[in-house]
Structures are given as structure tokens and as C-alpha cells.
Amino acid sequence: MKHVDPTETKQILTRLKTVRGHMAAVERMMEEDKSCEEILLQLVAIRSAIHKVSVVVAQRYANTCMIDALEKGEDRKEVLNKAIETLMKLNQ
């Protein structure tokens, strides 16, 4: 990808490391027999962090991947339809 912002990549990786930390916390909490409420709050944090990563990657997709495909001469309609289909999967 030609148009990738290294700062954006770093932000995505940082968010993914946060998710990994939350996942490890949930594993520890399960092993330590923590309350369901505490575990659920961690799971909410994981879901939120994953959503934020998804939004950033979706923006990157719209701003870079689609542009790259069009610059390579791919059919506009096909690129747009593929983008819509891919982005719609975020809401499933």
C-alpha cells in the first residue's frame, strides 16, 4: 500500500496490544475466580477496543486500499461494491 501512514499503523498496533492486555486480564480473572461483573467489564473493554481498531482500519481501507485499487486500474464499480460489502461485515 502506497498511502499508508506509519503513525496510523503504530496507533493500530498500540490498540491491538491493549486488546491483548485485556484478554490476558480476563484469563487471569477466570483463573482467580473473579466476579462475573468484573469479567464482563473487561469483556466490554475488549469489545470497545476491537471496535476502535475496526473503525481505524475501515478508514484506512477507504483512504488507501480503495485508492490503490483504482490507481491499479481496477473497475470503479467493482472496487466500490467490494468496499461496501467489506465494510458492511463490520456491522454483522
GULO-24905 format. One record per residue: residue in three letters; y, z, x of N, C-alpha, C in turn. Coordinates in steps of 0.02 Angstrom, whole numbers, m for minus. Example, Ala and Ser with C-alpha at 12.3 -4.5 7.8 and 13.67 -1.06 7.14 Angstrom:
2
+-----+--------+--------+--------+--------+--------+--------+--------+--------+--------+
!   r !   n.c2 !   n.c3 !   n.c1 !  ca.c2 !  ca.c3 !  ca.c1 !   c.c2 !   c.c3 !   c.c1 !
+-----+--------+--------+--------+--------+--------+--------+--------+--------+--------+
! ALA !   m284 !    390 !    660 !   m225 !    390 !    615 !   m165 !    390 !    660 !
! SER !   m112 !    354 !    642 !    m53 !    357 !    684 !      2 !    394 !    645 !
+-----+--------+--------+--------+--------+--------+--------+--------+--------+--------+
# end
This chain:
92
+-----+--------+--------+--------+--------+--------+--------+--------+--------+--------+
!   r !   n.c2 !   n.c3 !   n.c1 !  ca.c2 !  ca.c3 !  ca.c1 !   c.c2 !   c.c3 !   c.c1 !
+-----+--------+--------+--------+--------+--------+--------+--------+--------+--------+
! MET !    m59 !      0 !     42 !      0 !      0 !      0 !     62 !      0 !     44 !
! LYS !    105 !    m47 !     32 !    164 !    m55 !     73 !    219 !     m5 !     56 !
! HIS !    225 !     13 !     m5 !    283 !     50 !    m29 !    271 !    126 !    m35 !
! VAL !    222 !    153 !      1 !    204 !    223 !     m6 !    252 !    266 !     34 !
! ASP !    278 !    317 !      1 !    323 !    365 !     31 !    282 !    421 !     63 !
! PRO !    286 !    431 !    129 !    247 !    484 !    162 !    263 !    554 !    135 !
! THR !    324 !    565 !    114 !    343 !    630 !     86 !    305 !    642 !     21 !
! GLU !    299 !    590 !    m19 !    262 !    594 !    m81 !    189 !    610 !    m68 !
! THR !    160 !    577 !    m19 !     90 !    589 !     m1 !     81 !    662 !     19 !
! LYS !    128 !    688 !     57 !    124 !    758 !     79 !    128 !    805 !     18 !
! GLN !    171 !    789 !    m30 !    176 !    829 !    m91 !    110 !    829 !   m130 !
! ILE !     80 !    771 !   m135 !     16 !    766 !   m171 !    m37 !    808 !   m136 !
! LEU !    m41 !    802 !    m71 !    m91 !    840 !    m33 !    m79 !    915 !    m39 !
! THR !    m16 !    935 !    m39 !      1 !   1006 !    m47 !    m22 !   1031 !   m115 !
! ARG !    m10 !    992 !   m167 !    m31 !   1011 !   m234 !   m107 !   1015 !   m239 !
! LEU !   m142 !    969 !   m206 !   m215 !    971 !   m207 !   m242 !   1032 !   m170 !
! LYS !   m209 !   1052 !   m117 !   m229 !   1112 !    m81 !   m219 !   1174 !   m125 !
! THR !   m166 !   1173 !   m165 !   m153 !   1227 !   m213 !   m210 !   1231 !   m263 !
! VAL !   m231 !   1174 !   m288 !   m287 !   1171 !   m335 !   m350 !   1200 !   m302 !
! ARG !   m362 !   1181 !   m241 !   m420 !   1206 !   m205 !   m417 !   1282 !   m199 !
! GLY !   m358 !   1309 !   m186 !   m349 !   1381 !   m182 !   m363 !   1416 !   m248 !
! HIS !   m339 !   1386 !   m302 !   m352 !   1414 !   m368 !   m427 !   1413 !   m384 !
! MET !   m460 !   1359 !   m365 !   m532 !   1353 !   m378 !   m570 !   1407 !   m339 !
! ALA !   m551 !   1418 !   m277 !   m583 !   1470 !   m237 !   m571 !   1539 !   m269 !
! ALA !   m511 !   1548 !   m296 !   m495 !   1612 !   m329 !   m540 !   1623 !   m390 !
! VAL !   m551 !   1570 !   m428 !   m595 !   1575 !   m487 !   m666 !   1593 !   m465 !
! GLU !   m690 !   1562 !   m413 !   m757 !   1578 !   m388 !   m761 !   1652 !   m368 !
! ARG !   m712 !   1676 !   m331 !   m711 !   1747 !   m311 !   m709 !   1793 !   m372 !
! MET !   m666 !   1774 !   m420 !   m659 !   1814 !   m480 !   m725 !   1819 !   m518 !
! MET !   m761 !   1763 !   m521 !   m826 !   1764 !   m555 !   m875 !   1809 !   m518 !
! GLU !   m876 !   1804 !   m452 !   m921 !   1845 !   m411 !   m903 !   1920 !   m417 !
! GLU !   m838 !   1933 !   m425 !   m815 !   2003 !   m430 !   m815 !   2028 !   m502 !
! ASP !   m839 !   1988 !   m548 !   m844 !   2006 !   m618 !   m776 !   2026 !   m647 !
! LYS !   m725 !   1986 !   m632 !   m658 !   1999 !   m659 !   m657 !   1983 !   m734 !
! SER !   m603 !   2004 !   m766 !   m599 !   1995 !   m838 !   m592 !   1921 !   m856 !
! CYS !   m614 !   1906 !   m916 !   m609 !   1837 !   m941 !   m536 !   1815 !   m943 !
! GLU !   m492 !   1860 !   m961 !   m420 !   1843 !   m965 !   m393 !   1821 !   m897 !
! GLU !   m411 !   1859 !   m844 !   m388 !   1841 !   m777 !   m415 !   1773 !   m756 !
! ILE !   m478 !   1761 !   m771 !   m509 !   1697 !   m753 !   m477 !   1640 !   m791 !
! LEU !   m466 !   1650 !   m855 !   m435 !   1598 !   m896 !   m365 !   1582 !   m872 !
! LEU !   m327 !   1632 !   m850 !   m260 !   1619 !   m824 !   m263 !   1576 !   m761 !
! GLN !   m313 !   1588 !   m719 !   m322 !   1546 !   m659 !   m340 !   1475 !   m679 !
! LEU !   m382 !   1468 !   m730 !   m401 !   1402 !   m753 !   m342 !   1364 !   m782 !
! VAL !   m297 !   1400 !   m815 !   m235 !   1369 !   m841 !   m193 !   1345 !   m782 !
! ALA !   m190 !   1385 !   m730 !   m152 !   1365 !   m670 !   m182 !   1302 !   m638 !
! ILE !   m248 !   1299 !   m637 !   m282 !   1240 !   m610 !   m266 !   1178 !   m651 !
! ARG !   m271 !   1185 !   m717 !   m256 !   1129 !   m762 !   m185 !   1105 !   m753 !
! SER !   m138 !   1151 !   m747 !    m68 !   1134 !   m737 !    m57 !   1098 !   m671 !
! ALA !    m88 !   1123 !   m618 !    m81 !   1092 !   m552 !   m111 !   1022 !   m552 !
! ILE !   m169 !   1013 !   m583 !   m200 !    947 !   m588 !   m156 !    899 !   m627 !
! HIS !   m127 !    924 !   m681 !    m82 !    882 !   m721 !    m22 !    858 !   m679 !
! LYS !      6 !    904 !   m640 !     63 !    886 !   m598 !     44 !    833 !   m547 !
! VAL !    m15 !    840 !   m517 !    m39 !    789 !   m470 !    m48 !    723 !   m506 !
! SER !    m76 !    725 !   m565 !    m87 !    663 !   m604 !    m22 !    627 !   m618 !
! VAL !     30 !    665 !   m635 !     95 !    635 !   m650 !    124 !    602 !   m588 !
! VAL !    120 !    635 !   m531 !    147 !    607 !   m469 !    108 !    544 !   m450 !
! VAL !     43 !    547 !   m456 !      2 !    488 !   m438 !     14 !    431 !   m488 !
! ALA !     23 !    447 !   m552 !     39 !    395 !   m601 !    105 !    362 !   m586 !
! GLN !    154 !    401 !   m565 !    219 !    373 !   m546 !    211 !    328 !   m485 !
! ARG !    171 !    352 !   m437 !    158 !    312 !   m377 !    124 !    247 !   m396 !
! TYR !     77 !    251 !   m442 !     41 !    191 !   m465 !     90 !    141 !   m494 !
! ALA !    134 !    166 !   m537 !    182 !    121 !   m569 !    231 !     92 !   m519 !
! ASN !    250 !    131 !   m470 !    301 !    109 !   m422 !    274 !     72 !   m361 !
! THR !    210 !     79 !   m346 !    184 !     47 !   m286 !    126 !      0 !   m300 !
! CYS !     75 !     26 !   m332 !     14 !    m14 !   m342 !     28 !    m75 !   m384 !
! MET !     66 !    m66 !   m437 !     82 !   m124 !   m479 !    125 !   m174 !   m441 !
! ILE !    174 !   m150 !   m404 !    217 !   m194 !   m365 !    176 !   m233 !   m314 !
! ASP !    131 !   m197 !   m279 !     88 !   m230 !   m230 !     46 !   m285 !   m263 !
! ALA !     18 !   m270 !   m321 !    m24 !   m320 !   m356 !     17 !   m382 !   m374 !
! LEU !     77 !   m370 !   m399 !    120 !   m427 !   m418 !    142 !   m467 !   m357 !
! GLU !    157 !   m433 !   m302 !    176 !   m468 !   m241 !    118 !   m509 !   m212 !
! LYS !     57 !   m487 !   m227 !     m1 !   m525 !   m204 !    m16 !   m585 !   m249 !
! GLY !     25 !   m592 !   m302 !     18 !   m649 !   m345 !    m29 !   m639 !   m404 !
! GLU !    m48 !   m577 !   m417 !    m92 !   m565 !   m474 !    m53 !   m578 !   m538 !
! ASP !    m89 !   m596 !   m590 !    m60 !   m612 !   m655 !    m25 !   m551 !   m684 !
! ARG !     39 !   m560 !   m703 !     80 !   m505 !   m730 !     47 !   m471 !   m790 !
! LYS !     22 !   m511 !   m836 !     m8 !   m483 !   m897 !    m70 !   m441 !   m879 !
! GLU !   m112 !   m466 !   m834 !   m171 !   m430 !   m814 !   m152 !   m365 !   m778 !
! VAL !   m102 !   m367 !   m735 !    m79 !   m307 !   m699 !    m54 !   m256 !   m749 !
! LEU !    m14 !   m278 !   m796 !     14 !   m232 !   m846 !    m41 !   m203 !   m890 !
! ASN !    m86 !   m244 !   m914 !   m141 !   m220 !   m956 !   m185 !   m169 !   m918 !
! LYS !   m199 !   m184 !   m856 !   m239 !   m138 !   m815 !   m201 !    m72 !   m805 !
! ALA !   m136 !    m76 !   m794 !    m96 !    m15 !   m785 !    m95 !     27 !   m848 !
! ILE !    m86 !     m5 !   m905 !    m85 !     31 !   m969 !   m153 !     64 !   m980 !
! GLU !   m206 !     28 !   m968 !   m274 !     55 !   m978 !   m286 !    115 !   m932 !
! THR !   m265 !    109 !   m870 !   m275 !    163 !   m821 !   m234 !    223 !   m840 !
! LEU !   m171 !    213 !   m857 !   m127 !    269 !   m874 !   m147 !    303 !   m939 !
! MET !   m175 !    265 !   m986 !   m198 !    294 !  m1048 !   m256 !    343 !  m1037 !
! LYS !   m294 !    332 !   m985 !   m350 !    377 !   m969 !   m326 !    447 !   m951 !
! LEU !   m263 !    453 !   m931 !   m235 !    519 !   m915 !   m232 !    563 !   m977 !
! ASN !   m226 !    534 !  m1034 !   m219 !    572 !  m1096 !   m286 !    584 !  m1131 !
! GLN !   m340 !    564 !  m1102 !   m405 !    574 !  m1134 !   m435 !    640 !  m1115 !
+-----+--------+--------+--------+--------+--------+--------+--------+--------+--------+
# end
